[in-house]
Amino acid sequence: MSITTERGTKQRDSAAPHLAAANPVASIAATEKASADSRSPPADQPGRWSNGLEWPTVIWIGLVHVGALAAPWCFTFKGLGLAIVLVWMTGALGVCMGYHRLLTHRSYQTFPLVRRLLALLGTLAGEGPPITWTAVHRKHHHYSDKPGDPHSPHDGAWWSHMLWLFPRPHDVAWRRMIDRYGKDLLKDPFMRLLDKTFLAWHLALGLALFCTGWLIWDATTGVSLLVYGSFVRMVYVLHLTWLVNSASHIWGYRNYETPDDSRNLWWVGLLAFGEGWHNNHHAFPTRARHGRRWWEFDLTYLTICAMQRIGLAWNVVRGRKGDTAEL
């Protein structure tokens, strides 16, 4: 995640699967072939901190966490309930189902309006605009736990959790990444709009939450809705996503022998709407279902199935019959 916008439209990563069985859809093959043609780390990757700090990201993450510190003094059950609803909308629908399984891996298809709505919800999760997020995640799959991985625990647990966000990227490397891994989203005018207006959406949501609480109840409730609906909710969603990058590459069990250190971690799987079954995902990146065994509960996949039943999703990528790696 990075909140870089103008430069963010020039960044990209690849989501090429590590196993041949992870590529069952012809429409995905062309994109992932382009990212599979070179597994070596980027030759122009300079020192991580040589360009200083990415101050917009540092300030953004800092402000979100500082704002959440007001939670004990602003508690209301209305605020808490709103936070829970928005965690599901921005985290489960926006990031997990929208950014990750739809935009990054194309695990299913949906209507353009639904695609845009999910991208907007992902934007409101606070993890950066869709082009940037998708690019970074595709690069993570391309170089997973090897030189070039943006957030591998091989470089330190805290680095993989959140410190990787803070160094200012070099413009040349940034542009090459976007141009290589984000070309599909760069063609979408709405995705480019979200890239340029990332902060505006958050300011609008915060204002709407405060005004709603103030007009319907009182100013105290308005402040509570703002603090819990924006700051507390974003801190929770941010760290859930970051735990997939860090904890799910350090602890847990493996169903598949992938060439990285991805793990299935039960508590991240439950808290992060199914994203914590990370070894399964790295074995078959394009599959909509991350939970493979019966106990690996995957709320995001169940939501995709529900969308499919009512006609809002189709071409859902599932395991092929006879697949030797299928559980």
N, C-alpha and C positions, 0 to 999 in steps of 0.2 A: 504494500500500500504506500502511496505517496500522494500528496495533494497537489503536486506540480500539475499545472494545467497547460499553459502554452507549450512548454517543453514536453509536457506529458503526451501531447498528440504525436510526438515523434519517437515514442518508446515502444519496445516490443519484446516479448519472450515467446518461447515455443513450448507447446504441450505435446511433443512427440512421445508416443508410448514407448516403453522399454521392451515390451513383448509384442511379437507379431500378432498375437491373438487379440490385442487391444484395439485393433483397427478394423472393425467389421463393416463400416459404412463407407461406401465409395465416395460420398461427398466430402468425407473427412480426409480421405487418403491423400489427396493432392496437397493439402495444407501441411499435413504431418510429414509427408515425404520431403518437403522443402526444409523442414527443421531437423530431419533425420540425416541429412546429407553431410553433416559435420558435427561430430561429438566432441571435438577438441575445444578447450576453453578459448574465449576471445583473445586474440593476440594483442589487442590494444587496451586491455584491462589494466588501468593504472592503480596505484595505491588507494585504498579505500578512503582515507581521510585527506588525501593530498589536495583536494579541491575545497576543503572547508566543510561547513555544515549547510545542509539544506534548510535554511531558516524558516521558510513558510511551513514546512512539515513539522519542524521542531516546535514552532509557536502554536500551530494547530493542535498537535497532540498534547502539548503542555496546557493550553487553555481548556481543552476538553476534560483533562484530569483535574485541574484546579476547580472548574465549575462543579464537578461531581463531589468535591469535598463539602459543598454546601448541603448535601443531601440530609444529614441528621437534623438540620435546622429548618428544613423545608418539607418534612415528611407529611404526606396525606395519603390516604388509601386511594384517592383518585389519581394522584401522581404515580403511585406504585402500579396501579392497574394499567394506566396508560403506558408506562415503561414496558410492562410485560407484553402488551399488544404490539408495541412498536419494535421490540426485540424480535418478535416473530416476523413482522412485516419486513423490516429492513435486514435482519440477519438471515432468517430462514428463506424468505421469498427473494429478497434483494440480492444477498451475497451468495448463499448456497445454491439456490435454484436458478437465479438470474445470472450473476457474474460468473459463477463457477461452472455449473453443469450446462447452461445454455450458451453463454457468450464464449467462454474459453474452450470448452470441449464439445459443444454442439451435440449433447447427449439426447436432445429431443428438438422438435421444431414446434413453433407456435405462430400465432398471428402477429404481424408487425406491431399492432397496438399493444398486445400483451408483452412482447419483447421490450418495447420502449418503457412500459410501466415497470417491469421488473428491473430494467436498467436504472430508472429513476429511484426506485426503492433502494437499490444497491448504492447509488450515489449518496442517499440519505443515511446510510450506515456509517459514513465518515471515513471510509477506507480509501478514498480517492476516486476519481472518475473511472468509468468503465474501460476506456482504452488503456490507461495506465495499469489498472488492476489486472486485466486480462493479459497484458504483455508480460508483466512480472511473473505471473503464474505459469505462463507457457515457457518462459525461460527456466523457471524452477524445474519443470519436468524435463526440459532438454538437458540440463546439467545436474540433475538431482544428486546432491551430496558429492559433487565433484567440483573442481575449480570452475568458476563461472556461475555456480548456483548463487542466486541473490541472498538466500537466507538458510544456509546449511548449519546445523549444530556442530559440524566439524570446525567451524570458526568461532565456536563458543555458544553456550545455551542462550545467553542474553542477546547475543548478536542475532541468532535465528528468531528470537522472540520479537524484538522490537528495535534493537540498535541499528540494524541494517537500513532502517528508514532514514537515519539522520545524516549520513555523509552526502554531500552535494555531488551528484553524478556529473561526469564530464560530458559536455554537450555532444561531442562527436559520437561517443559510445552510446549515449542516450538516443540520439537520432537513429543510429544504426539498428538499435534494438527495436524501436517502434516500427521502423520501416520494414524490418524483417518479420516481426512476429505479430504486428497489429494491423497489417494492411487491410484485412477484411473489415475491421471496425472503422478504420480511417475513411472508408468509402461511405459510411453511414452518416448523413448530416446531423441526425439527432444525437449520435454518440459524440460527435465533435462538439455539439452544443453543450452537452453535459460536461465535457472536458473543460470548456471555457467558463462555465457558470457554476462550478462546483460549490463555491462558498455562498453564492446567492441563494441556492436552494436551502441551505442550512439556516441562513438568516431568515428566510421567509417562513420556514417551519417553526423556528424558535419564536418569531413574532406571532404567528398564528396560534401557537400553544398558549402563550402568555395572554393574548387578547381573548381567547376562548374562555380560559379560566376566570379572567377578570370580569368579562361581560356576563357570564352565566352565574358565577358565584361571587368571588371577590379577588382583590389583588393578591392576597396570600395564596389562594388556590392557583392563580395565574403563575406566580413564581414557582410553585410546586410542580405544575405541569411542565414548565420550562426546564427546571433542573432535572426532573426525573425522565421527562420525555425526550430530552436532548442529551444532556451531559451524562447522567447515570446510565442511560440506555446505550450510548455510544461507547462508554468505557467497557461495559460488559461485552458488547459485540466485538469490539476491537480485540480484546484479550482472548475471547473465544477463538477468533480467527488466527491470532498469533500462536495460540497453543497448538493448533494443527501444524503450523510450521516448525515449532520447537519441540514440544512434548511428544508429538506423534512421530518424530524422527529419533527419539531417545528411548522411550519406554514403551512396553507393550509386546504383543506377540505378532507373528508373521504367518499368514496363510500361504504366501507365495514367496519364492526366492527371486526377488527383484534385485537389480544391480545397484540399489541404494539402501539406505537404512530406514525406510518407511516402516511404520509399525501400526498395528491396530490397538488403540488405547480406549478402553471401554468408557471411561468417564468423559473423555473428550467426545467420543461418539454420541453419547447421550446428550451432553450439554450443547454440542455444536450441530445438532439436527442431522446427525449421520455422517458428518465430515471426518470424524475421528477414526473411521475404519480406513485408515490412510494407506496401509499396505495393499489392501484390496484395490483401492483407487489407483495406486501407482502401477499395479499389475495390469489393470484394464482402465486406462484413463478416460476413455470415451463412453464408458457404460454409465447409464443413468443410476444404477443401483450400486451403492458402495457397501452396504451390508450384505455379506455373502452367506453366513451361517444364520441359523434361525434366531439366535439371540442377538445378532448384530442389528439392532433397531435403527432404521434409517427413515426419519420423518420426512426428509426432503424427497426421497424417492416415492414415498406413499403419497405425497402431495402431487408429484408429477403424474402418478397413476390416476389420482382423482381428477386432475385436469384432463387426462386422456379420456376418461369415461364420459366427461361432459363435452368433449369435442374441442377443448382448448389446447391440447397437445397431441402430437402425432409423430411417427417415425422415432419412437422411443428406443434408444439403443440398449438392447439386452444381450445376455450371453447367448451364443449360438448353440443349438443342439449338437451334442457330440464333442463340444470343446473339451479338450483334455485337461485344461486348467480349471474347468468349472467345478465348483464345490457342490 
